Amino acid sequence: MLWYPYQQLKTMKPPVHIEYAEGVYLHTKEGKLIDSVSSWWSAIHGYNHKELNYAIKDQLEKFAHVMQGGLSHNASNDLSIKLGQLLPGDLNHVFFSDSGSVGVEVALKMAIQYYNNLGYKNKTDLLALKHSYHGDTFKTMQVGNDSDYHSAFPGKSGVIHIDPVEEQLEYILSKKHKNIAALIVEPILQGAGGMRIYDKSFLESARILCDKYNVLLIFDEVATGFGRTGYMFVSELVEPDIVILGKALTAGYIGHAATIANDKVFNAFYSEDSSKAFMHGPTFMGNALACSVALKSIEIFLRENYIEKIKWIESYLKDNFTKIKSCKIKEIRVIGGCACVEVYEASSLEGFSDFAFKKGVWNRPFLNYCYTMPPYIINQEELNQIVNVFKEWFEGE
Ligand SMILES: *Cc1c(COP(=O)(O)O)cnc(C)c1O
């Protein structure tokens, strides 16, 4: 039987069974639910989108997948070029993988091997932010035992967590920069750590300080990429050395991620010396179905001017969602296509999912947070229905 994530199976409620899905709606046998969280923030065009379906069918007629080692094909070639064009500056060396977590691992390994290739053998530690979330993977390289794959990587790599505060970053870098390879952040919006928003001025300082102390800056845009904060990518505001995209990259169709490096990073690997090659290669990297649907998703995003839609969603949420009043609420936060209520006590959210379900909305709070990240195709009536669920839960019907 199926093992569900993040849950005690013995006490969990039976899951909601989905028969089919279309537009913003998930359909059960009994009725339909608006998906207010876009299937973990990925289904930005909603479900069963004819053009996206067709992109996959069209590719499927040719082939579903071929290994990326030694083989090339249009879908992953075209997507790598497209991402290079969309991202600012010289972020255009695209390494594919099958999930956001692996995409983050790729970025961190790239940063450590970057310094190893340049002769800085001690730059193996990493800096990250408190309350950050970068995925769920753990120890695969360490249990593996083939030095051909792992020679560029140290046995130990420590992690230091700081607040998104310039003074803390400067202090740590001034003390420890000789051991630090990279600072990794979820830029401006920390998702699974509680939808926390911080100012872009920290990223501007981080860019300057990382250059000053010879440390790479990595943006994990797995959640923020493709419009969620109101920008296509936060990397448009401040350019990192490496950026990771996932979740909405493939519009909720097939898991895939991209780790994109700038010229500076890439050039440290590009050499006559084979030991400087990047030793990583997920089985399903560059999957042709995933890349085809990603390309079509980007085409629709640009053609339909989604950034304008997200601006509208943001202003609607700012006008309505932020007005919800209750003594249980600690803070309400809105940015782009994301709105979150943080409560003082997690118990204030017990039963929220069922309440939303009865009102025709699919939602799943976590810890002290309930939030919405709707598909961008949502209309006013549907968005209002979501906002009303939160309003009625906190203010009474
Ligand atoms: C979801 C998420 C990940 C992990 O992606 P998976 O595809 O679930 O492995 C990594 N970083 C951030 C910021 C995320 O939100």
The ligand as an ORCA input file, in Angstrom:
! r2SCAN-3c Opt
* xyz 0 1
  C      10.235     22.132     -2.983
  C      11.565     22.746     -2.845
  C      12.737     22.001     -3.041
  C      12.727     20.518     -3.304
  O      12.159     20.187     -4.529
  P      11.661     18.676     -4.787
  O      11.273     18.677     -6.241
  O      10.517     18.436     -3.866
  O      12.817     17.779     -4.505
  C      13.945     22.666     -2.964
  N      14.005     23.982     -2.696
  C      12.901     24.723     -2.498
  C      13.039     26.189     -2.243
  C      11.644     24.134     -2.558
  O      10.544     24.873     -2.325
*
